[in-house]
Amino acid sequence: MAYALPSGLSEAQARDHIVVLDQRLYALWDLGENLIFAWSPVPSGLRLLVAPHPLLTEFSQSSPDAQEARRRSRVLDELLAHPTHLPEAQFEQVAAELGLQPQLIELPFSPELGLGLELTAAIVARYGIRLVEDRAVILFDAVGFSLLSPLQQVVQLNSLSCSVNAAYAKLLDREININFARTTTGDGFYIWNRMRGVEANVELYQLLQFILADNALARERAKRPESVPQLRAAFHVGSHYEFYQSEGLNPTSFSYLVGQVTIELARMIDRALPGQVLVGKFNTLMRSESSGEIQRIDSIEFVERTRRPLKQLNGLNLAGAEIDEIACYLTGQKDAQGEFGISEFEISDKHGLPHRVYNAKINIHRRQGQPIFLGLREEDLPAFSASLVKL
């Protein structure tokens, strides 16, 4: 991601300032023993709240009173969800609440003028943990992966990686530049957009569709079926913690996710049928980049929103044939008037906990080629280990 530099600051100067700031933060990080919980700029440095990482759990659990423990947990979550610096008064209040003594790192430049607060926040973030409430995440799972030989597993994961890259390239053709990240699960990938908000989440759903389409076409062309994975996929929007693992003696340059959204996806994919696409039930506040408005959006409205941007992909070439139309929808049963509703399902995980999901379909119609049908129809779901929710 590119950051706007303060006026009059050259890229060479910015690089020098980044090195200095990173060295100061690295010393406080102490090989991962400590985390930065909050920061506030001063004219020639940063004030920081630094503490060993066990504070993440000890702060709330140290109180024997259940109500106080919940309040402390909310305080910590609100702090971790704050994306940038704290104003001085709020910084002092948080320091007192956490029982931490602020630390000062001196810099040979003003953070605001010598880097910009947005870039400073991105550098500090590598040494802390953030709570994100509204990010969409995809989980792809290769069916029957554990039954393959190690070499076949490598081939299938490489095939899936190629489909991810091909889908990304297709969207770039229409100037849809998704800043996506991925991490392997062993038999598939979690994929998310580093950007946040309604538009970023919609773009990730577009990426899901083209990854599945490229995979389906690759399976059709494959001389050996086991060289291309049969996929099942899940899409969900929810909260998670974002952190940077230690790699060698430094924090990684890319983040990892763990939290409610990844747990939900894992439970969903465990019950999904081969070829099925599931969308988790969510109702989340999301910010619109275009308007700046924060809106509450649920799963059904979200899928409806994905239809409009799909029109700009009409005419895109897919396997030698131009796309006429992409239809994406949540499946449902036909009522007495012949209208299709939307079916909501409940699955139970291995712990007996319930999770609500929808079954998704994606149909890609091409001008000269055969249509590509992704996901399962409602009538294909008798084997789906889920109960239909009566609304």
QUIDA-V840449 format. One record per residue. N is the residue number from 0. RES is the residue in three letters. SS is DSSP state (H for helix, E for strand, C for the rest). PHI is phi in degrees with one decimal (999 if undefined). PSI is psi in whole degrees, -180 to 180 (999 if undefined). Layout:
<<N & RES & SS & PHI & PSI> <N & RES & SS & PHI & PSI>>
This chain:
<<0 & MET & C & 999 & 133> <1 & ALA & C & -87.9 & 140> <2 & TYR & C & -116.3 & 139> <3 & ALA & C & -73.1 & 126> <4 & LEU & C & -85.1 & 150> <5 & PRO & C & -58.2 & 151> <6 & SER & C & -57.8 & 133> <7 & GLY & C & 87.2 & -5> <8 & LEU & C & -95.4 & 123> <9 & SER & C & -81.2 & 162> <10 & GLU & H & -63.7 & -36> <11 & ALA & H & -64.1 & -44> <12 & GLN & H & -63.2 & -41> <13 & ALA & H & -62.0 & -42> <14 & ARG & H & -60.8 & -43> <15 & ASP & H & -61.7 & -43> <16 & HIS & H & -66.8 & -37> <17 & ILE & H & -61.6 & -43> <18 & VAL & H & -61.5 & -45> <19 & VAL & H & -62.5 & -49> <20 & LEU & H & -62.6 & -43> <21 & ASP & H & -63.6 & -39> <22 & GLN & H & -63.9 & -40> <23 & ARG & H & -65.9 & -44> <24 & LEU & H & -68.1 & -37> <25 & TYR & H & -60.9 & -39> <26 & ALA & H & -63.7 & -39> <27 & LEU & H & -72.5 & -33> <28 & TRP & H & -61.3 & -35> <29 & ASP & C & 55.5 & 56> <30 & LEU & C & 58.5 & 29> <31 & GLY & C & 95.9 & -2> <32 & GLU & C & -69.0 & -36> <33 & ASN & E & -111.4 & 156> <34 & LEU & E & -125.5 & 152> <35 & ILE & E & -94.5 & 118> <36 & PHE & E & -93.2 & -26> <37 & ALA & E & -164.5 & 160> <38 & TRP & E & -150.8 & 159> <39 & SER & E & -148.0 & 133> <40 & PRO & E & -78.1 & 148> <41 & VAL & E & -127.4 & 168> <42 & PRO & C & -53.1 & -34> <43 & SER & C & -131.0 & 38> <44 & GLY & E & 166.4 & -161> <45 & LEU & E & -133.6 & 141> <46 & ARG & E & -98.7 & 134> <47 & LEU & E & -130.2 & 148> <48 & LEU & E & -105.3 & 110> <49 & VAL & E & -120.8 & 135> <50 & ALA & E & -156.1 & 157> <51 & PRO & E & -58.2 & 148> <52 & HIS & C & -60.8 & -25> <53 & PRO & C & -60.2 & -15> <54 & LEU & H & -57.6 & -27> <55 & LEU & H & -55.9 & -37> <56 & THR & H & -103.2 & -32> <57 & GLU & H & -67.9 & -32> <58 & PHE & H & -59.8 & -45> <59 & SER & H & -84.1 & -35> <60 & GLN & H & -80.8 & -11> <61 & SER & C & -74.2 & -13> <62 & SER & C & -95.1 & 128> <63 & PRO & C & -73.9 & -17> <64 & ASP & C & -84.5 & 124> <65 & ALA & H & -62.5 & -41> <66 & GLN & H & -66.6 & -41> <67 & GLU & H & -66.6 & -37> <68 & ALA & H & -63.2 & -41> <69 & ARG & H & -65.9 & -40> <70 & ARG & H & -63.0 & -43> <71 & ARG & H & -64.2 & -38> <72 & SER & H & -63.1 & -40> <73 & ARG & H & -64.7 & -41> <74 & VAL & H & -59.3 & -45> <75 & LEU & H & -67.7 & -41> <76 & ASP & H & -62.7 & -42> <77 & GLU & H & -62.8 & -36> <78 & LEU & H & -68.1 & -46> <79 & LEU & H & -69.0 & -24> <80 & ALA & C & -81.4 & -11> <81 & HIS & C & -74.0 & 120> <82 & PRO & C & -79.8 & -15> <83 & THR & C & -141.3 & -155> <84 & HIS & C & -72.8 & 162> <85 & LEU & C & -101.3 & 140> <86 & PRO & C & -59.5 & 157> <87 & GLU & H & -55.2 & -46> <88 & ALA & H & -64.0 & -43> <89 & GLN & H & -68.1 & -36> <90 & PHE & H & -59.8 & -45> <91 & GLU & H & -64.4 & -40> <92 & GLN & H & -63.7 & -45> <93 & VAL & H & -65.6 & -40> <94 & ALA & H & -58.9 & -44> <95 & ALA & H & -66.0 & -40> <96 & GLU & H & -63.8 & -42> <97 & LEU & H & -83.4 & -11> <98 & GLY & C & 71.7 & 35> <99 & LEU & C & -113.2 & 144> <100 & GLN & C & -91.6 & 119> <101 & PRO & C & -57.7 & 144> <102 & GLN & E & -113.2 & 145> <103 & LEU & E & -111.8 & 129> <104 & ILE & E & -111.2 & 128> <105 & GLU & E & -90.4 & 140> <106 & LEU & C & -126.1 & 150> <107 & PRO & C & -81.3 & 23> <108 & PHE & C & -158.4 & 162> <109 & SER & C & -80.6 & 129> <110 & PRO & H & -55.3 & -39> <111 & GLU & H & -70.3 & -40> <112 & LEU & H & -94.1 & -24> <113 & GLY & H & -92.8 & -13> <114 & LEU & C & -145.6 & -35> <115 & GLY & C & 97.2 & 142> <116 & LEU & H & -68.6 & -29> <117 & GLU & H & -67.8 & -46> <118 & LEU & H & -68.6 & -38> <119 & THR & H & -59.3 & -43> <120 & ALA & H & -61.0 & -40> <121 & ALA & H & -65.4 & -36> <122 & ILE & H & -72.2 & -44> <123 & VAL & H & -63.1 & -34> <124 & ALA & H & -58.6 & -30> <125 & ARG & C & -64.6 & -18> <126 & TYR & C & -108.9 & 18> <127 & GLY & C & -141.9 & -164> <128 & ILE & E & -132.8 & 139> <129 & ARG & E & -120.6 & 147> <130 & LEU & E & -103.3 & 124> <131 & VAL & E & -117.3 & 129> <132 & GLU & E & -97.5 & -19> <133 & ASP & E & -131.4 & 27> <134 & ARG & E & -95.8 & 136> <135 & ALA & E & -82.3 & 145> <136 & VAL & E & -139.0 & 142> <137 & ILE & E & -107.3 & 145> <138 & LEU & E & -126.3 & 121> <139 & PHE & E & -104.4 & 139> <140 & ASP & E & -133.8 & 129> <141 & ALA & E & -84.0 & 122> <142 & VAL & C & -69.0 & 133> <143 & GLY & C & 69.3 & 21> <144 & PHE & H & -61.6 & -41> <145 & SER & H & -67.3 & -17> <146 & LEU & H & -86.6 & -7> <147 & LEU & C & -85.4 & 160> <148 & SER & C & -71.7 & 159> <149 & PRO & H & -54.8 & -39> <150 & LEU & H & -67.6 & -40> <151 & GLN & H & -64.7 & -36> <152 & GLN & H & -63.3 & -43> <153 & VAL & H & -61.1 & -43> <154 & VAL & H & -63.0 & -43> <155 & GLN & H & -67.0 & -42> <156 & LEU & H & -65.0 & -37> <157 & ASN & H & -66.4 & -39> <158 & SER & H & -61.9 & -43> <159 & LEU & H & -64.0 & -40> <160 & SER & H & -61.3 & -40> <161 & CYS & H & -63.3 & -39> <162 & SER & H & -65.7 & -39> <163 & VAL & H & -61.4 & -47> <164 & ASN & H & -66.0 & -40> <165 & ALA & H & -64.5 & -42> <166 & ALA & H & -63.9 & -42> <167 & TYR & H & -61.1 & -42> <168 & ALA & H & -63.6 & -38> <169 & LYS & H & -62.0 & -44> <170 & LEU & H & -69.1 & -34> <171 & LEU & H & -61.7 & -31> <172 & ASP & H & -58.3 & -29> <173 & ARG & C & -105.0 & 23> <174 & GLU & C & 60.1 & 33> <175 & ILE & C & -102.2 & 96> <176 & ASN & C & -99.9 & 94> <177 & ILE & C & -84.6 & 124> <178 & ASN & C & -87.0 & 74> <179 & PHE & E & -93.0 & 156> <180 & ALA & E & -130.3 & 158> <181 & ARG & E & -148.1 & 155> <182 & THR & E & -142.6 & 141> <183 & THR & E & -79.2 & 150> <184 & THR & C & -107.0 & 4> <185 & GLY & C & 103.1 & -51> <186 & ASP & C & -121.2 & 25> <187 & GLY & E & 174.6 & -158> <188 & PHE & E & -139.5 & 144> <189 & TYR & E & -89.6 & 137> <190 & ILE & E & -133.0 & 135> <191 & TRP & E & -144.5 & 163> <192 & ASN & E & -94.6 & 126> <193 & ARG & C & -64.4 & -26> <194 & MET & C & -78.3 & 157> <195 & ARG & C & -122.3 & 161> <196 & GLY & C & 114.9 & 176> <197 & VAL & H & -59.4 & -52> <198 & GLU & H & -62.1 & -41> <199 & ALA & H & -63.8 & -40> <200 & ASN & H & -69.8 & -38> <201 & VAL & H & -64.1 & -43> <202 & GLU & H & -62.4 & -35> <203 & LEU & H & -66.4 & -37> <204 & TYR & H & -65.3 & -35> <205 & GLN & H & -63.5 & -42> <206 & LEU & H & -61.8 & -41> <207 & LEU & H & -53.9 & -47> <208 & GLN & H & -63.0 & -43> <209 & PHE & H & -76.2 & -29> <210 & ILE & H & -64.1 & -46> <211 & LEU & H & -64.3 & -38> <212 & ALA & H & -65.0 & -45> <213 & ASP & H & -64.0 & -40> <214 & ASN & H & -62.7 & -42> <215 & ALA & H & -63.4 & -42> <216 & LEU & H & -67.2 & -38> <217 & ALA & H & -64.7 & -37> <218 & ARG & H & -66.7 & -37> <219 & GLU & H & -64.7 & -39> <220 & ARG & H & -84.5 & -17> <221 & ALA & C & -65.1 & 134> <222 & LYS & C & -75.8 & -31> <223 & ARG & C & -120.5 & 115> <224 & PRO & H & -56.6 & -33> <225 & GLU & H & -74.3 & -6> <226 & SER & H & -80.4 & -15> <227 & VAL & C & -125.0 & 128> <228 & PRO & C & -71.9 & 145> <229 & GLN & C & -85.6 & 127> <230 & LEU & E & -105.1 & 153> <231 & ARG & E & -126.8 & 148> <232 & ALA & E & -137.9 & 151> <233 & ALA & E & -137.8 & 144> <234 & PHE & E & -130.5 & 134> <235 & HIS & E & -152.9 & 155> <236 & VAL & E & -121.8 & 128> <237 & GLY & E & -173.3 & -170> <238 & SER & E & -89.6 & 153> <239 & HIS & E & -162.7 & 162> <240 & TYR & E & -97.0 & 137> <241 & GLU & E & -112.5 & 125> <242 & PHE & E & -143.3 & 167> <243 & TYR & C & -118.2 & 116> <244 & GLN & C & -74.0 & 161> <245 & SER & E & -79.1 & 136> <246 & GLU & E & -131.4 & 108> <247 & GLY & C & 69.7 & -121> <248 & LEU & C & -110.9 & 14> <249 & ASN & E & -132.7 & 155> <250 & PRO & E & -70.6 & 147> <251 & THR & C & -64.3 & 160> <252 & SER & C & -85.5 & -7> <253 & PHE & C & -125.4 & 151> <254 & SER & C & -95.4 & 163> <255 & TYR & E & -118.5 & 156> <256 & LEU & E & -117.5 & 142> <257 & VAL & E & -155.0 & 137> <258 & GLY & C & 156.2 & -160> <259 & GLN & H & -58.2 & -42> <260 & VAL & H & -68.2 & -39> <261 & THR & H & -72.5 & -35> <262 & ILE & H & -64.8 & -46> <263 & GLU & H & -59.9 & -44> <264 & LEU & H & -62.2 & -42> <265 & ALA & H & -62.9 & -40> <266 & ARG & H & -67.9 & -39> <267 & MET & H & -64.2 & -49> <268 & ILE & H & -66.9 & -28> <269 & ASP & H & -64.5 & -26> <270 & ARG & H & -103.2 & -7> <271 & ALA & C & -70.8 & 147> <272 & LEU & C & -84.2 & 157> <273 & PRO & C & -54.8 & 130> <274 & GLY & C & 84.1 & -5> <275 & GLN & C & -81.5 & 149> <276 & VAL & E & -121.7 & 120> <277 & LEU & E & -110.9 & 143> <278 & VAL & E & -118.6 & 124> <279 & GLY & E & -69.5 & 154> <280 & LYS & C & -81.9 & 120> <281 & PHE & C & -139.3 & 161> <282 & ASN & E & -149.0 & 95> <283 & THR & E & -132.6 & 145> <284 & LEU & E & -75.3 & 128> <285 & MET & E & -132.6 & 146> <286 & ARG & E & -97.8 & 137> <287 & SER & C & -90.3 & 124> <288 & GLU & C & -66.2 & -35> <289 & SER & C & -71.8 & -42> <290 & SER & C & -105.2 & -19> <291 & GLY & C & 79.6 & -3> <292 & GLU & C & -76.5 & 142> <293 & ILE & E & -102.2 & 123> <294 & GLN & E & -125.6 & 150> <295 & ARG & E & -92.9 & 123> <296 & ILE & E & -127.3 & 132> <297 & ASP & E & -102.2 & 177> <298 & SER & H & -58.4 & -45> <299 & ILE & H & -65.5 & -46> <300 & GLU & H & -64.6 & -36> <301 & PHE & H & -61.7 & -47> <302 & VAL & H & -63.1 & -36> <303 & GLU & H & -61.6 & -40> <304 & ARG & H & -65.8 & -30> <305 & THR & H & -70.1 & -18> <306 & ARG & H & -70.1 & -39> <307 & ARG & H & -64.6 & -48> <308 & PRO & H & -64.9 & -21> <309 & LEU & H & -63.7 & -25> <310 & LYS & H & -62.7 & -30> <311 & GLN & H & -71.0 & -11> <312 & LEU & H & -92.2 & -6> <313 & ASN & C & -60.4 & 137> <314 & GLY & C & 93.7 & -12> <315 & LEU & C & -66.1 & 140> <316 & ASN & E & -84.0 & 129> <317 & LEU & E & -132.3 & 110> <318 & ALA & C & 55.2 & 44> <319 & GLY & C & 85.3 & 2> <320 & ALA & E & -133.3 & 137> <321 & GLU & E & -75.1 & 145> <322 & ILE & E & -78.7 & 129> <323 & ASP & E & -89.2 & -41> <324 & GLU & E & -162.3 & 144> <325 & ILE & E & -119.0 & 120> <326 & ALA & E & -110.7 & 121> <327 & CYS & E & -124.3 & 137> <328 & TYR & E & -160.9 & 164> <329 & LEU & E & -95.8 & 134> <330 & THR & C & -80.1 & 161> <331 & GLY & C & -165.9 & 174> <332 & GLN & C & -90.3 & 154> <333 & LYS & E & -83.4 & 134> <334 & ASP & C & -91.2 & -174> <335 & ALA & C & -63.3 & -26> <336 & GLN & C & -88.7 & 3> <337 & GLY & C & 83.7 & 9> <338 & GLU & C & -93.3 & 143> <339 & PHE & E & -90.0 & 133> <340 & GLY & C & -95.6 & -162> <341 & ILE & C & -125.4 & 123> <342 & SER & C & -87.1 & 134> <343 & GLU & E & -110.0 & 133> <344 & PHE & E & -116.1 & 155> <345 & GLU & E & -122.8 & 124> <346 & ILE & E & -109.5 & 151> <347 & SER & E & -111.5 & 131> <348 & ASP & C & -85.1 & -175> <349 & LYS & C & -65.9 & -16> <350 & HIS & C & -96.5 & 1> <351 & GLY & C & 82.6 & 9> <352 & LEU & C & -86.5 & 141> <353 & PRO & E & -85.8 & 149> <354 & HIS & E & -141.8 & 130> <355 & ARG & E & -94.5 & 136> <356 & VAL & E & -143.4 & 166> <357 & TYR & E & -124.0 & 152> <358 & ASN & E & -95.1 & 127> <359 & ALA & E & -110.2 & 147> <360 & LYS & E & -125.8 & 145> <361 & ILE & E & -135.8 & 121> <362 & ASN & E & -118.5 & 121> <363 & ILE & E & -109.9 & 114> <364 & HIS & E & -99.7 & 128> <365 & ARG & E & -112.6 & 149> <366 & ARG & C & -63.7 & -46> <367 & GLN & C & -110.5 & -27> <368 & GLY & C & -93.4 & 174> <369 & GLN & C & -71.4 & 148> <370 & PRO & C & -65.1 & 155> <371 & ILE & E & -111.2 & 117> <372 & PHE & E & -104.6 & 119> <373 & LEU & E & -115.6 & 143> <374 & GLY & E & 85.9 & 178> <375 & LEU & C & -111.2 & 147> <376 & ARG & C & -77.5 & 164> <377 & GLU & H & -57.5 & -39> <378 & GLU & H & -74.1 & -7> <379 & ASP & H & -92.2 & 6> <380 & LEU & C & -101.8 & 10> <381 & PRO & C & -55.6 & -32> <382 & ALA & C & -85.8 & -4> <383 & PHE & C & -69.4 & 122> <384 & SER & C & -80.2 & 73> <385 & ALA & C & -156.0 & 155> <386 & SER & E & -104.8 & 142> <387 & LEU & E & -75.5 & 128> <388 & VAL & C & -85.7 & 128> <389 & LYS & C & -88.7 & 116> <390 & LEU & C & -93.5 & 999>>
